[in-house]
Amino acid sequence: MLSYLHGFHAGNFADMHKHAALWLVLNHLRKKNKPFCVIDSHAGSGWYDLGSAQAAKTGEWKGGYALAKAASSSSDVPEMLKQYLDHVAAFDPTAKGRDYGVREGDEVDYTGPFYPGSPFIVREMLREEDELILMELHPREYDALYHRVKRDGRIHLHKRDGYEGLVAMMPPAIRRGLVLMDPSYDVKQDYQKAINATQRARERWPTGTFMLWYPILEDGFDAEMRNAFGAIKASGGVLAAEISCDQGGAKGRMRGAGLLVINPPWQFDQQLGEIGNWLAKTCKLPGPGKHTIKWLVAAE
Ligand SMILES: C[S@@+](CC[C@H](N)C(=O)[O-])C[C@H]1O[C@@H](n2cnc3c(N)ncnc32)[C@H](O)[C@@H]1O
């Protein structure tokens, strides 16, 4: 059952945290003069109009991107986060000369501001020799994404189950890179599927960096995820980074979000620690925000 649409949530505090972490890994990958690949197993539709009815319905982006952007000229913003926020502010798929899938005759009235999802955060950082592999199952999200990336030869989009597809693609032809797994957790089985797929993919690609996003709700699944990842013997270590608050939101609402990262790049913990602390005090969570980073498995 696919009921989740990211357009309702794009740019919320959890997206800020996840996408800033993605930005850090991409910047690290770009440092070397060797190609990299990114596999985004749950891609969404690629980019989002924050002026849309969907975004207005929840208003979540106002407690995330809008607050972070408004505070981005203060002197204590971590440099890499500032770069990321500037990058988002400059993102406009309707700008002349950009081939981001805005078609003549589109019936949608885009208003902006716009927010790039993971596929377009990565796309903007790809060099000629790099590659992006996307998977998305929701028919409408897939269709939108298809038009948005179809002319870019560096991007390969599959209408395929992201858990099964990821394992089948391992190891990728380009052996430097990142797997981002960002499921919608529509059903509880997704937690176990995400754990299993990551474990199996990692066995076939032990040097890859893996980043799995998870929500923190009152159901305790976040602890299960941390326990499972704490048993992964990765030479580059495994860490959990969480932005959260102690009190729960309304029933079923997130009180936080986390990232499990296998083989994080050098100094990632320090950089994301600074960024997470800043986001936790700047963004709106259901209660006073905090950020924690914990190594579940130490790097060798
Ligand atoms: C949280 S959204 C992705 C957001 C995106 N990664 C970003 O950061 O912009 C999760 C997406 O996964 C898709 N999805 C759900 N189950 C899937 C599956 N088994 N395989 C591939 N995509 C799936 C949903 O349709 C949804 O678009």
The ligand as an SDF file (V2000), in Angstrom:
LIG
                    3D

 27 29  0  0  0  0  0  0  0  0999 V2000
   10.1740    9.7180    2.2200 C   0  0  0  0  0  0  0  0  0  0  0  0
    9.7830    9.5860    0.5470 S   0  0  0  0  0  0  0  0  0  0  0  0
   11.3090    9.8680   -0.2730 C   0  0  0  0  0  0  0  0  0  0  0  0
   11.8530   11.2490   -0.1810 C   0  0  0  0  0  0  0  0  0  0  0  0
   13.1590   11.4520   -0.8820 C   0  0  0  0  0  0  0  0  0  0  0  0
   14.1270   10.4240   -0.5760 N   0  0  0  0  0  0  0  0  0  0  0  0
   13.7530   12.7920   -0.5250 C   0  0  0  0  0  0  0  0  0  0  0  0
   14.5750   12.8850    0.3990 O   0  0  0  0  0  0  0  0  0  0  0  0
   13.4280   13.7650   -1.2120 O   0  0  0  0  0  0  0  0  0  0  0  0
    9.6100    7.8570    0.3250 C   0  0  0  0  0  0  0  0  0  0  0  0
    9.2390    7.4340   -1.0820 C   0  0  0  0  0  0  0  0  0  0  0  0
    9.3630    6.0270   -1.1850 O   0  0  0  0  0  0  0  0  0  0  0  0
    8.3690    5.5390   -2.0540 C   0  0  0  0  0  0  0  0  0  0  0  0
    8.2290    4.1040   -1.7640 N   0  0  0  0  0  0  0  0  0  0  0  0
    7.5060    3.4920   -0.8030 C   0  0  0  0  0  0  0  0  0  0  0  0
    7.7430    2.1710   -0.8030 N   0  0  0  0  0  0  0  0  0  0  0  0
    8.6560    1.9340   -1.7730 C   0  0  0  0  0  0  0  0  0  0  0  0
    9.3600    0.7790   -2.2130 C   0  0  0  0  0  0  0  0  0  0  0  0
    9.1590   -0.4180   -1.6610 N   0  0  0  0  0  0  0  0  0  0  0  0
   10.2640    0.9190   -3.2060 N   0  0  0  0  0  0  0  0  0  0  0  0
   10.5050    2.1360   -3.7800 C   0  0  0  0  0  0  0  0  0  0  0  0
    9.8810    3.2720   -3.3980 N   0  0  0  0  0  0  0  0  0  0  0  0
    8.9760    3.1770   -2.4060 C   0  0  0  0  0  0  0  0  0  0  0  0
    7.1650    6.3810   -1.7280 C   0  0  0  0  0  0  0  0  0  0  0  0
    6.2520    6.3880   -2.8180 O   0  0  0  0  0  0  0  0  0  0  0  0
    7.8060    7.7410   -1.4770 C   0  0  0  0  0  0  0  0  0  0  0  0
    7.8070    8.5240   -2.6420 O   0  0  0  0  0  0  0  0  0  0  0  0
  1  2  1  0
  2  3  1  0
  2 10  1  0
  3  4  1  0
  4  5  1  0
  5  6  1  0
  5  7  1  0
  7  8  2  0
  7  9  1  0
 10 11  1  0
 11 12  1  0
 11 26  1  0
 12 13  1  0
 13 14  1  0
 13 24  1  0
 14 15  1  0
 14 23  1  0
 15 16  2  0
 16 17  1  0
 17 18  1  0
 17 23  2  0
 18 19  1  0
 18 20  2  0
 20 21  1  0
 21 22  2  0
 22 23  1  0
 24 25  1  0
 24 26  1  0
 26 27  1  0
M  CHG  2   2   1   9  -1
M  END
$$$$
